[in-house]
Amino acid sequence: MEQIRRVFAANKGRYGSPRVRQALRQDGIECGENRVARLMRENEMAAQRKKAFRPRTTVAGKGTAPNLIKDLEPSGVDQIWVSDITYVATVEGWLYLATVIDLASRRVVGWATADHLRTELVTDALTMAIQQRRPAEGQVVFHSDRGSQYTSARFRDLCLSNGILPSVGKTGICFDNAAAESFNATLKKELIHLHVWSGMLFKTRLVDLEGFTRNL
């Protein structure tokens, strides 16, 4: 046990029983892994585990917009747009993707990428949607979570100046924006997690994003 403590302390508590046993054997001390595991367990010695890093794609904002889609179902396209932000690990670092999805057709009508989470990420995505769909004033409700990008004055002004009604869900309630979050989960499963990306390569694949549809 004294030798186990020595190895454990020398490696700052990062070693579990297999690596402790390996270090002991390298020092000429023969012992079984099961015995090392039992002694470490009895003495409450457990390896420190590093938590998986997941970047936050939203920062909670106060939000002034109400939830306008709680009991609303679209009867046609360009009535409700939903939006969310997801992230992509690239060889250069994190790349963030904001999408705007038409709730009736489940098609991507706007998107933008950036290496940051500033408000222009979502304003660029909304601007693309407006330019492509050109909805009439008061026709579209734009729904999102309460991330600071979506609750910013700049984003709200962009919505209202184009006749779009902003809507946000309740804090901590994922069902309000389930379609956008489900799309991101599908995109990761069927595209993002299948390749090693560079930022440029991922952006070139996004030219087909508007056709990436699925019954979510």
Secondary structure as UniProt FT lines:
FT   HELIX           2..10
FT   TURN            11..13
FT   HELIX           17..26
FT   TURN            27..28
FT   HELIX           33..42
FT   TURN            43..44
FT   TURN            70..71
FT   TURN            77..78
FT   STRAND          80..90
FT   TURN            91..92
FT   STRAND          93..102
FT   TURN            103..105
FT   STRAND          108..114
FT   HELIX           120..133
FT   TURN            137..138
FT   STRAND          141..144
FT   TURN            148..151
FT   HELIX           153..161
FT   TURN            162..163
FT   STRAND          165..168
FT   TURN            171..172
FT   HELIX           174..177
FT   HELIX           178..190
FT   HELIX           192..194
FT   HELIX           199..205
FT   HELIX           206..211
//
